[in-house]
Amino acid sequence: MQDRIFIGGGGAEYTEKQGLLLKYANRHGLIAGATGTGKTVTLQILAEGFSAAGVPVFMSDVKSDLSGLALPGREDFKLHDAFTARADTIGFDDYAYNGFPVTFWDLYGKAGHPVRTTIAEMGPLLLARLLNLTNAQEGVLNIAFRVSDDEGLPLLDLKDLQALLIWVGENARQLSLQFGNVSRASVGAIQRALLVLENQDGEMLFGEPALELADLMQVDPDGRGRISILAADKLMGAPRLYATFLLWLLSELFETLPEVGDPDKPKLVFFFDEAHLLFDRAPRALVDKVEQVARLIRSKGVGVYFCTQNPADIPEDVLGQLGNRVQHALRAFTARDRRELRHAAETYRDNPRFDTEAAIREVGVGEAVTSVLERKGAPGMVERTLIRPPSSQLGPLGDKERAAIIATSPIAGKYEEKVDRISAYETLKARADTAAKDAEIAELAEQEETDPARREYRTGRRYSGARVERSSARTRRRKSESFGEAIAGVVIKELKGTTGRRIVRGIFGTLFKGR
C-alpha cells in the first residue's frame, strides 16, 4: 500500500483492508468516539503513517500520551502479544517496532521548544476571541490595530498593545471622529482582559523570535516527515488560549503557503485534538473563519483532522468538509445521544452487510467504523475496521528521554531566548520622555524670563509703618489649618502651575501625541 496509509481491517468479519489514500489526505478528516474507545491510538498510527510517507505532522498532545512516538515499542510491553496477534489478524505482515523523528513544542517553554507569535500576527479577530470581547470592544481593538499601522507602532507583545490602548483611550475624541465611537469603558475592559491573560502566563505566547512555519514542515534526511508535538496538558487549563493558538496556526498556514492544487501527498497534516474547544461558544465570525480555512487550505496541500468525542461537536458547515472519517464507538445513554448517534450514522455511505448505526454503537476498543475517500475523491463505503497496532511506544516518555530529544533537536537553541526589540511600547515611552523634558525646559525658561523688577519687588523690604519685615509670596497659615490641609493646598497649587499640568499630561498619556 505504497500510495496509502494502512489503517486496519482484515479478519473473518472485517474482510476489507482500509487505507487512507495519500492523494486525498488533504481533503481533511474526522476522528471521533467516546472516551476510552481508542482515538489516541488512531491519532498515533496515522501520524506514524504520514511520517513514514515523508509528510510532516503537527499535533497537540492533550494527555501526554503521544510523546511515545519518538521511541520504538518494546517486546516486554504488556500488550506486545495483543499487538502481534492483531497484526496477524488484519494481515499487517511487515509490522515491526519503530520510533519516529519528533520535535517537542510548548507554549510555556518547559516541555518543548517555546512557541511564540506576535500580537500583530494574531490579529484583532482571533485576539478578540481569546479575550472574549464584545462586539463594541472588538471594534475598539480593530481601531487600535489600524492606529498601529498608521503610526508605525509595531505590536509584538502584550505591553505594546497595553501602551497603545492607553494612547487610544486618551485620544478617544479625535479617533471617534475618524473611526466611530471609541469608549474609554471599552478600552478599560480590554485592558482588564489583557491583565487576566497576563496573569495566566498568556504573555509567553506573544513576542519574538516568532515561530517560523518552515520549522513545522521539516523532512529528515532519511525521508521521514518530522512529527511536531505540542504539549497541551497544561494548556488545557486555558482552553481559549489553546483553541485560539491552533486556529492562528491554521490561518498562518493558509495565508503563507502557495497554491499546489492536489499534490500526490500533503505538504503538512494538522491534527486538532479536543476540537470541541474551538467551537464551544464561538461567535459566528470565528466559525466562518474555520470553515473558510478548512475549505481553502486544502489547495495549499494541508490536511486538517479534527479529533473529538462526538461529530455533533463540529458545526455542519465544517463537518461537510471532512472526507476521511474514523468513527469509534458512541454510547447512547439518553434520547439526545440516540439522536446524535443516528445523525452520525446517516453521514456515511451505507454498506449492505451491516447496519451502520448499530455498528457505531457496538464496536469495541481498538475498533472503528471507517470511511475514506476513493478514486476521484468519492466517499468510500463504510466498513467495520480493526485498527492496526502502533509501531512506536504506547504511552508517554520519561522526563530524561524528552529532555534528550529536545537537546538534540534540529532547532535546539533557536527559540529558547526571548528577544525584546523596539516596538510600540518603547516608541511611545520615548515620546513621553521627550515631551516631559521639553515641558521642563519650557518651564525653566518661563521662570528665567520673569520681569526682574517684579522679582525684586517680590523679594524686597517694604515699610509697614510699624516695623521692617520681608515680604514674600507666602501667607501665614491659619492656626486652625491642619497639617493635612496644608499639604493638600500645596498639591493643588502645584497642579495649577506649569509643572502640575505637565504631570497631569504625563499621567493621562497625551504626551504620546508628540513625535
SEBADREN-973708 format. One line per 8 residues: number of its first residue (from 0); for each residue y, x, z of C-alpha. Coordinates in pm, whole numbers. Each point is the difference from the previous one (the first is absolute). Layout:
<pts>
NUM> Y:X:Z  ...;
</pts>
This chain:
<pts>
0> 0:0:0  247:266:-111  264:-253:-101  -14:-199:323  -23:25:377  -334:-110:139  50:-268:267  -356:-117:67;
8> -255:-266:-93  -365:38:-90  -308:-117:192  -219:-303:-59  269:-260:70  296:207:-116  -110:83:-351  331:110:-149;
16> 160:336:75  372:-42:55  249:260:-116  379:2:-23  111:101:-349  254:284:25  177:-133:-309  87:-321:188;
24> 39:147:348  379:-22:-39  -29:-381:-22  9:-3:381  -249:-142:244  -79:-177:324  -229:95:286  -35:-287:246;
32> -224:-109:283  -18:-79:367  18:275:263  -321:205:19  -141:-96:-339  42:342:-165  347:12:-158  69:352:130;
40> -320:139:-156  92:-166:-329  339:170:15  -176:330:67  -248:-19:-287  271:-108:-247  218:294:108  -298:231:-50;
48> -64:-139:-347  360:34:-113  28:353:138  -322:107:-175  142:-141:-326  316:213:37  227:-283:115  237:68:295;
56> -10:-261:277  247:-112:265  -129:-207:290  102:-94:354  -240:64:287  57:-283:245  -294:69:234  -30:380:-50;
64> -336:-59:-169  80:130:-348  74:360:101  -375:66:-32  49:13:-378  88:368:43  -350:98:117  -350:-66:-137;
72> -235:-234:182  -269:150:222  -374:-48:1  0:-25:379  228:-303:-18  -166:-308:152  39:-202:-323  -142:272:-224;
80> -332:-180:-52  176:-331:-68  229:167:-253  -283:165:-192  -199:-325:4  299:-189:-138  45:264:-271  -366:-40:-106;
88> 31:-379:-1  301:-12:-230  -110:283:-228  259:253:115  -215:289:-124  249:284:38  111:-94:351  98:306:205;
96> 237:87:282  333:144:-107  354:46:133  317:-57:-201  345:167:-20  228:-177:248  368:31:91  106:-157:330;
104> 343:-162:41  174:-149:301  344:-161:31  16:142:353  -98:349:-115  -285:44:249  -327:-97:-170  106:129:-341;
112> 287:133:-207  329:-185:68  96:-273:-245  370:-63:-55  228:-181:-234  377:-43:-1  198:-312:83  133:-1:-357;
120> -351:8:-150  -115:-280:228  280:-225:-128  161:-307:159  -275:-253:-83  -285:185:170  225:118:282  106:-359:66;
128> -370:-93:14  -65:285:244  289:-108:225  -76:-374:-32  359:-77:-104  142:-338:-92  141:-68:-348  357:60:122;
136> -97:328:166  -190:109:-310  316:-68:-202  203:229:227  -270:266:-35  28:-24:-379  377:49:29  -58:312:213;
144> -227:144:-269  266:-77:-265  266:175:209  -235:297:35  -18:32:-377  374:-55:-58  113:239:273  -258:271:-69;
152> -161:-29:344  -375:80:-22  -222:-209:228  -287:221:109  -84:-89:360  78:-263:261  317:161:133  144:-1:-352;
160> -43:-376:-23  128:-54:353  318:199:-72  58:-182:-328  -41:-338:168  278:95:246  224:73:-296  -96:-331:-162;
168> 70:-191:321  346:150:48  88:-63:-365  -153:-347:-10  325:-171:-107  50:218:-309  -370:-10:-95  -9:-379:37;
176> 266:-33:-267  -213:199:-243  -360:-94:86  19:-319:202  -8:-63:373  -90:302:212  -51:-115:358  24:244:286;
184> -265:-209:172  -239:72:-289  81:369:19  -74:-6:372  -330:-179:-56  -108:264:-253  97:277:241  -210:-159:275;
192> -297:-28:-235  39:367:-92  6:87:370  -328:-186:54  -153:183:-297  126:331:136  -152:-70:341  -336:-63:-169;
200> 9:346:-165  90:-161:-332  257:273:-62  -289:237:-69  -57:-183:-330  350:79:-129  126:344:-94  -82:303:-208;
208> -204:157:-145  -98:-333:-152  -351:-61:-126  -64:114:-357  -228:-241:-181  -168:286:-182  -153:108:331  -188:-332:10;
216> -141:46:-349  -169:338:23  -333:90:-159  -198:292:140  -114:290:-221  -354:-143:2  134:-315:-169  -21:-233:300;
224> 300:-210:92  148:60:344  -21:-287:247  325:-45:195  -65:-173:333  290:-142:199  -66:-12:376  83:-361:80;
232> -161:-57:340  327:53:188  200:-142:-288  -172:-335:46  209:-40:314  301:-27:-233  -142:-227:-273  337:-58:-167;
240> 51:373:-39  -356:41:-133  33:-274:-262  349:104:-108  -99:363:-47  -300:-86:-216  205:-240:-208  267:268:-43;
248> -268:240:-119  -121:-250:-259  357:-61:-118  63:374:-34  -316:42:-206  105:-287:-223  351:138:-57  -104:363:-41;
256> -320:9:-205  11:-27:-381  -168:-275:-198  -356:91:-99  -144:-335:-110  -374:-24:67  -129:355:71  -369:90:12;
264> 35:25:378  286:-63:245  261:261:84  -10:-110:364  -177:-267:206  178:-149:298  -191:-177:281  208:-229:221;
272> -202:-70:316  95:-291:229  189:-147:-294  87:-318:188  266:201:187  195:31:-324  25:-374:-53  21:-125:359;
280> 330:-192:23  129:190:-302  307:-144:-177  -50:-132:-349  201:286:-151  -245:250:145  -306:-191:-122  157:-11:-346;
288> 46:378:19  -368:51:85  -105:-228:-283  224:185:-245  -137:338:104  -362:-123:-13  51:-143:-347  187:292:-156;
296> -128:311:177  -330:-40:-184  169:134:-313  93:314:199  -369:71:54  0:-95:370  -263:-228:149  79:-190:320;
304> -279:-131:224  81:-237:285  -235:-4:298  20:-298:234  -216:-238:201  59:-310:-211  114:-38:-362  230:-278:126;
312> 212:277:157  115:97:-350  254:-222:-181  -141:-180:-303  229:179:-247  -118:338:127  -365:-104:36  -2:-96:-366;
320> 69:364:-93  -312:134:176  -280:25:-255  -263:204:189  -131:-162:318  -240:85:280  -38:-295:235  -185:61:324;
328> -108:-286:224  244:-267:111  -82:-209:306  80:-372:0  49:-115:357  273:-257:-60  95:-252:-267  273:237:-117;
336> -252:285:-26  -223:-220:-218  289:-88:-231  95:366:-37  -364:96:-63  -27:-264:-270  327:116:-154  -120:363:-3;
344> -326:-99:-173  188:-191:-270  180:316:-115  -323:160:-127  -184:-45:-327  -311:-201:97  -348:147:-9  -273:-262:-68;
352> -249:190:219  173:-83:330  278:-198:162  306:222:44  136:-181:306  -332:23:177  -37:367:-93  342:91:146;
360> -100:-168:323  -349:152:17  30:366:-106  -64:244:284  162:324:108  9:246:-288  -43:-276:-258  266:-170:-211;
368> 70:-240:-282  156:206:-278  174:-62:-329  139:279:-217  175:-1:-335  -223:48:-301  73:104:-357  339:-116:-127;
376> 105:-67:358  -194:-327:38  -108:-97:355  -366:78:61  -249:-253:130  -18:-4:379  -294:195:147  -152:48:344;
384> 13:374:63  -144:246:250  284:252:49  -110:358:-50  2:238:300  283:254:34  -53:367:-82  264:122:243;
392> -5:-17:378  8:-352:142  251:-3:286  304:208:99  44:375:13  57:192:321  347:129:82  -94:362:-75;
400> -152:-92:-336  309:-199:-96  233:284:107  -196:250:-208  25:-218:-312  375:-51:52  55:376:42  -180:81:-328;
408> 159:-282:-201  170:95:-331  330:-134:140  -25:155:349  349:87:128  190:-187:-271  105:-305:203  -44:113:359;
416> 361:113:65  269:-267:-34  320:91:-189  339:-154:85  245:70:-281  356:-130:-39  -2:-374:-63  192:-315:100;
424> 7:73:374  126:355:-38  257:-99:-264  144:-286:204  7:212:315  186:276:-186  255:-253:-125  52:-131:353;
432> 45:351:140  253:89:-270  196:-320:55  8:60:376  138:352:-47  264:-127:-244  108:-266:252  28:260:276;
440> 211:229:-216  227:-289:-95  51:-90:366  92:355:93  246:16:-289  159:-328:115  47:137:349  159:320:-130;
448> 245:-194:-217  140:-202:295  382:27:25  78:312:214  307:-166:157  -202:-302:104  -269:226:141  268:185:198;
456> 143:-328:124  -338:-112:123  -59:320:192  359:68:116  155:-55:344  217:-311:41  243:-82:286  -90:-328:172;
464> 300:-8:239  -212:85:298  -207:303:-79  -120:209:-288  -349:-89:-121  -213:78:-302  -36:-289:-242  -335:-50:-163;
472> -183:-245:-217  -215:-96:295  79:-291:230  -96:-19:359  -324:-177:55  23:-307:213  -148:53:341  -214:-303:-56;
480> -142:143:-322  -359:104:46  -150:320:-135  -212:-199:-249  309:-181:-130  177:332:-46  -290:137:-202  -11:-317:-210;
488> 369:34:-67  -42:355:-122  -285:-100:-232  194:-294:-147  307:218:-52  -211:265:-169  -165:-253:-230  342:-122:-109;
496> 96:346:-115  -99:200:-307  -291:165:178  -127:-338:109  13:-137:-351  -193:304:-120  -268:-58:263  -32:-364:-92;
504> -29:84:-366  -267:255:84  -198:-252:200  1:-276:-258  -74:216:-299  305:-51:-222  35:376:-14  -295:-14:-244;
512> 246:-126:-261  159:340:-41  -139:241:-253;
</pts>
